[in-house]
């Protein structure tokens, strides 16, 4: 019985995994020297988000959300 429940839960969760997309990339600007960096998350307290425009790639050259 437990095995059937586990298999059913696994089967139901599989379609959700196929909908997952990578996180978007954003440009971040250093508060110290103004240099720009591309990252999916904040680089720390010394950085501010340069723009709210998401990018599809790690070089922040292709605008848009990945997926």
Secondary structure by P-SEA (a helix, b strand, c coil): caaaaaaaaaaaaaaaaaacccbbbbbbbbcccbbbbbccccccccccccccccccccccccccccc
